[in-house]
C-alpha cells in the first residue's frame, strides 16, 4: 500500500493592493496633523502649568506685601505709643509687629522663588513656535522629496 503524503499547503498570498500615491499622501498628511495637534496640546499644557505656578507665586507675594503694610502700621503705632507712654502699650504692639514679620518674610521668600520658577518655565516656552516651524518645514521637505521621487520613478 502506498500512502501519499498530503501536499504542502500553499502560503497565503497577499492579495491586498499596495496603497497609491494619493492614499500615502493622505496618510502622511493625517499623521503630520496629529503631530501638530500634539505639539499644540503640549504648548497649552505648558502654558497652563506656567499660569498656575506664576499665579501662586504672585498671590503669595501679594499677601506678604499686605502683611508688611500691616506690620508697618503696627510699627508706627508702637513708636507713637512708645513716645507717649513709657512701656506697656507699645510692647504689646511690638510683639504683634514681630509676629506679622515672622509670617510675612517666609511668604515673600516663597513667593519670589515661585516667580523665579515660573520665569524659568516661560523661557522654555520660547522654543515652541520654532519647533512647530521646524516640523512644518520637515513635512514640506518630505512631501516635495516624495513627489520628486515618484515623478522620477514614473519616467
Residue frames as qw, qx, qy, qz and C-alpha x, y, z in Angstrom:
[[0.000, 0.889, 0.459, 0.000, 0.00, 0.00, 0.00],
 [0.425, 0.208, -0.008, 0.881, 1.29, 3.29, -0.88],
 [0.157, -0.812, -0.441, 0.348, 0.43, 6.30, 1.09],
 [0.367, 0.613, 0.149, 0.684, 0.54, 9.61, -0.50],
 [0.326, -0.366, -0.383, 0.783, 1.74, 12.40, 1.63],
 [0.159, 0.877, 0.435, -0.128, -0.51, 15.39, 1.66],
 [0.473, 0.575, 0.099, 0.660, 0.63, 18.29, -0.48],
 [0.334, -0.276, -0.353, 0.829, 2.15, 21.12, 1.48],
 [0.126, 0.848, 0.477, -0.194, -0.27, 23.99, 1.92],
 [0.434, 0.572, 0.164, 0.677, 0.30, 26.96, -0.31],
 [0.280, -0.293, -0.348, 0.845, 1.49, 30.02, 1.55],
 [0.176, 0.831, 0.498, -0.172, -1.21, 32.66, 1.65],
 [0.422, 0.273, 0.235, 0.832, -0.58, 35.34, -0.86],
 [0.029, -0.532, -0.309, 0.788, -1.15, 38.98, -0.02],
 [0.290, 0.522, 0.657, 0.460, -3.84, 40.00, -2.42],
 [0.073, -0.886, -0.297, 0.347, -4.37, 43.44, -0.94],
 [0.545, 0.684, 0.094, 0.476, -3.27, 46.08, -3.38],
 [0.495, -0.164, -0.210, 0.827, -0.50, 48.44, -2.39],
 [0.039, 0.842, 0.365, -0.395, -1.75, 51.91, -1.46],
 [0.522, 0.658, 0.238, 0.488, -1.43, 54.52, -4.17],
 [0.373, 0.208, -0.157, 0.890, 0.38, 57.83, -4.00],
 [0.310, -0.549, -0.156, -0.760, -2.78, 59.71, -3.11],
 [0.788, -0.516, -0.311, -0.125, -3.56, 57.43, -0.20],
 [0.729, -0.106, -0.281, 0.615, 0.02, 57.61, 1.07],
 [0.147, 0.353, -0.056, 0.922, -0.03, 61.40, 0.92],
 [0.535, -0.581, -0.231, -0.568, -3.38, 61.43, 2.73],
 [0.837, -0.391, -0.334, 0.188, -1.98, 59.17, 5.46],
 [0.559, 0.066, -0.205, 0.801, 1.14, 61.30, 5.77],
 [0.118, -0.500, -0.076, -0.855, -0.98, 64.44, 5.99],
 [0.710, -0.566, -0.287, -0.305, -3.13, 62.86, 8.71],
 [0.806, -0.236, -0.305, 0.450, -0.04, 61.78, 10.65],
 [0.361, 0.223, -0.122, 0.897, 1.52, 65.23, 10.44],
 [0.362, -0.583, -0.163, -0.709, -1.72, 66.85, 11.56],
 [0.811, -0.486, -0.325, 0.004, -1.70, 64.52, 14.54],
 [0.664, -0.054, -0.236, 0.707, 1.86, 65.54, 15.37],
 [0.071, 0.399, 0.011, 0.914, 0.99, 69.23, 15.08],
 [0.589, -0.603, -0.267, -0.467, -2.08, 68.76, 17.27],
 [0.823, -0.352, -0.325, 0.306, 0.12, 67.03, 19.84],
 [0.460, 0.146, -0.150, 0.863, 2.61, 69.91, 19.76],
 [0.216, -0.524, -0.126, -0.814, -0.20, 72.41, 20.26],
 [0.741, -0.561, -0.298, -0.216, -1.69, 70.48, 23.17],
 [0.748, -0.164, -0.293, 0.572, 1.77, 70.23, 24.74],
 [0.206, 0.318, -0.058, 0.924, 2.18, 74.01, 24.44],
 [0.484, -0.588, -0.230, -0.606, -1.25, 74.51, 26.04],
 [0.824, -0.432, -0.344, 0.126, -0.32, 72.23, 28.94],
 [0.585, 0.026, -0.221, 0.780, 2.93, 74.13, 29.46],
 [0.055, -0.453, -0.055, -0.888, 1.10, 77.46, 29.48],
 [0.663, -0.580, -0.304, -0.363, -1.46, 76.19, 31.99],
 [0.802, -0.299, -0.314, 0.411, 1.32, 74.97, 34.27],
 [0.379, 0.217, -0.099, 0.894, 3.13, 78.28, 33.91],
 [0.303, -0.565, -0.169, -0.748, -0.02, 80.22, 34.79],
 [0.775, -0.526, -0.341, -0.081, -0.62, 78.05, 37.84],
 [0.722, -0.187, -0.246, 0.619, 2.92, 78.38, 39.21],
 [0.226, 0.295, 0.014, 0.928, 3.14, 82.10, 38.39],
 [0.425, -0.612, -0.293, -0.599, -0.30, 82.80, 39.84],
 [0.775, -0.514, -0.335, 0.149, 0.53, 81.10, 43.12],
 [0.594, -0.043, -0.149, 0.789, 3.83, 82.98, 43.37],
 [0.002, 0.435, 0.130, 0.891, 2.14, 86.32, 42.68],
 [0.594, -0.630, -0.354, -0.353, -0.56, 85.57, 45.26],
 [0.763, -0.405, -0.295, 0.408, 1.97, 84.72, 47.96],
 [0.418, 0.113, -0.040, 0.901, 3.98, 87.83, 47.16],
 [0.223, -0.562, -0.252, -0.755, 0.82, 89.98, 47.31],
 [0.705, -0.609, -0.354, -0.079, -0.20, 88.51, 50.67],
 [0.690, -0.247, -0.217, 0.645, 3.28, 89.13, 52.07],
 [0.190, 0.341, 0.086, 0.917, 3.13, 92.74, 50.81],
 [0.459, -0.650, -0.298, -0.528, -0.16, 93.28, 52.61],
 [0.781, -0.504, -0.299, 0.216, 1.25, 91.78, 55.78],
 [0.541, 0.039, -0.106, 0.833, 4.29, 94.07, 55.50],
 [0.096, -0.530, -0.165, -0.826, 1.92, 97.05, 55.30],
 [0.676, -0.639, -0.298, -0.215, 0.10, 95.88, 58.42],
 [0.771, -0.264, -0.233, 0.530, 3.46, 95.44, 60.14],
 [0.308, 0.286, -0.006, 0.907, 4.47, 98.96, 59.19],
 [0.372, -0.637, -0.243, -0.630, 1.18, 100.29, 60.55],
 [0.784, -0.564, -0.256, 0.046, 1.67, 98.49, 63.84],
 [0.679, -0.023, -0.153, 0.717, 5.31, 99.56, 63.97],
 [0.071, 0.461, 0.053, 0.883, 4.31, 103.18, 63.58],
 [0.596, -0.645, -0.252, -0.407, 1.59, 102.75, 66.19],
 [0.831, -0.360, -0.260, 0.336, 4.10, 101.18, 68.54],
 [0.480, 0.182, -0.101, 0.852, 6.57, 104.03, 68.00],
 [0.205, -0.585, -0.131, -0.774, 3.86, 106.62, 68.70],
 [0.748, -0.591, -0.236, -0.188, 2.77, 104.83, 71.84],
 [0.786, -0.125, -0.251, 0.551, 6.40, 104.43, 72.93],
 [0.244, 0.359, -0.079, 0.897, 6.87, 108.15, 72.76],
 [0.413, -0.553, -0.104, -0.716, 3.69, 108.92, 74.68],
 [0.848, -0.486, 0.014, -0.211, 3.87, 106.16, 77.26],
 [0.278, -0.703, 0.655, -0.001, 6.72, 104.52, 78.97],
 [0.085, -0.321, 0.929, 0.162, 6.42, 100.80, 78.24],
 [0.482, 0.139, 0.834, -0.232, 3.34, 98.60, 78.38],
 [0.630, 0.609, 0.256, -0.409, 1.20, 99.69, 75.38],
 [0.440, 0.719, -0.460, -0.281, 3.93, 99.72, 72.78],
 [0.235, -0.363, 0.901, -0.008, 5.42, 96.44, 73.98],
 [0.623, 0.311, 0.679, -0.233, 2.18, 94.71, 73.04],
 [0.576, 0.760, -0.012, -0.301, 2.16, 96.43, 69.63],
 [0.105, 0.693, -0.692, -0.171, 5.78, 95.48, 69.05],
 [0.463, -0.099, 0.878, -0.072, 5.02, 91.83, 69.73],
 [0.665, 0.563, 0.425, -0.245, 2.25, 91.95, 67.11],
 [0.375, 0.823, -0.338, -0.259, 4.66, 93.51, 64.61],
 [0.148, -0.504, 0.846, 0.088, 7.23, 90.78, 65.19],
 [0.589, 0.175, 0.776, -0.141, 4.64, 88.06, 64.71],
 [0.610, 0.728, 0.166, -0.265, 3.44, 89.64, 61.44],
 [0.209, 0.779, -0.557, -0.200, 7.02, 89.92, 60.20],
 [0.367, -0.285, 0.885, -0.002, 7.68, 86.29, 61.08],
 [0.645, 0.428, 0.618, -0.135, 4.75, 85.35, 58.86],
 [0.463, 0.847, -0.002, -0.262, 5.43, 87.84, 56.02],
 [0.062, -0.711, 0.646, 0.270, 9.12, 87.08, 55.49],
 [0.434, -0.073, 0.884, 0.157, 8.74, 83.36, 54.66],
 [0.549, 0.645, 0.507, -0.159, 5.76, 84.16, 52.40],
 [0.264, 0.887, -0.217, -0.311, 7.81, 86.72, 50.50],
 [0.199, -0.516, 0.794, 0.250, 10.74, 84.33, 50.06],
 [0.509, 0.204, 0.836, 0.023, 8.45, 81.52, 48.89],
 [0.480, 0.785, 0.302, -0.250, 6.60, 83.85, 46.50],
 [0.129, 0.816, -0.449, -0.339, 9.86, 85.08, 44.95],
 [0.329, -0.269, 0.884, 0.196, 11.06, 81.50, 44.45],
 [0.542, 0.461, 0.697, -0.091, 7.78, 80.56, 42.75],
 [0.390, 0.870, 0.023, -0.299, 8.01, 83.55, 40.40],
 [0.056, -0.660, 0.682, 0.308, 11.60, 82.60, 39.51],
 [0.455, 0.036, 0.886, 0.085, 10.44, 79.05, 38.74],
 [0.519, 0.695, 0.458, -0.195, 7.64, 80.40, 36.53],
 [0.216, 0.862, -0.298, -0.348, 10.12, 82.61, 34.68],
 [0.241, -0.413, 0.842, 0.251, 12.42, 79.64, 34.08],
 [0.499, 0.328, 0.802, 0.000, 9.49, 77.65, 32.66],
 [0.410, 0.837, 0.181, -0.315, 8.46, 80.59, 30.48],
 [0.002, -0.703, 0.584, 0.405, 11.93, 80.64, 28.96],
 [0.373, -0.053, 0.910, 0.175, 11.37, 77.02, 27.86],
 [0.490, 0.624, 0.576, -0.197, 8.15, 78.00, 26.02],
 [0.167, 0.773, -0.257, -0.556, 10.03, 80.34, 23.71],
 [0.150, -0.306, 0.856, 0.389, 11.20, 77.29, 21.74],
 [0.516, 0.360, 0.747, -0.216, 7.67, 76.03, 20.93],
 [0.536, 0.755, 0.067, -0.371, 6.97, 78.21, 17.84],
 [0.136, 0.663, -0.680, -0.282, 10.39, 77.35, 16.44],
 [0.354, -0.084, 0.931, -0.019, 9.68, 73.64, 16.94],
 [0.580, 0.553, 0.524, -0.289, 6.37, 73.96, 15.10],
 [0.400, 0.799, -0.264, -0.362, 8.06, 75.78, 12.21],
 [0.073, -0.482, 0.856, 0.172, 10.72, 73.06, 12.03],
 [0.491, 0.179, 0.840, -0.144, 8.05, 70.34, 11.97],
 [0.559, 0.713, 0.248, -0.344, 6.16, 72.11, 9.20],
 [0.240, 0.753, -0.528, -0.312, 9.35, 72.53, 7.18],
 [0.281, -0.257, 0.923, 0.060, 10.14, 68.83, 7.62],
 [0.583, 0.434, 0.651, -0.220, 6.69, 67.91, 6.28],
 [0.467, 0.809, -0.069, -0.350, 7.10, 70.22, 3.29],
 [0.040, 0.631, -0.741, -0.228, 10.52, 68.76, 2.52],
 [0.421, -0.029, 0.905, -0.048, 9.27, 65.18, 2.87],
 [0.601, 0.599, 0.453, -0.276, 6.31, 65.83, 0.57],
 [0.361, 0.823, -0.299, -0.320, 8.46, 67.59, -2.01],
 [0.109, -0.487, 0.856, 0.138, 11.09, 64.85, -1.91],
 [0.520, 0.165, 0.825, -0.148, 8.43, 62.14, -2.14],
 [0.588, 0.709, 0.236, -0.309, 6.73, 63.77, -5.12],
 [0.216, 0.764, -0.537, -0.285, 10.07, 64.20, -6.89],
 [0.282, -0.271, 0.919, 0.052, 10.94, 60.52, -6.40],
 [0.594, 0.395, 0.665, -0.220, 7.53, 59.41, -7.69],
 [0.504, 0.794, -0.059, -0.334, 7.89, 61.51, -10.84],
 [0.064, 0.645, -0.735, -0.201, 11.37, 60.08, -11.45],
 [0.391, -0.072, 0.916, -0.050, 10.17, 56.51, -10.97],
 [0.619, 0.571, 0.432, -0.323, 7.23, 57.07, -13.33],
 [0.352, 0.784, -0.341, -0.382, 9.62, 58.18, -16.10]]
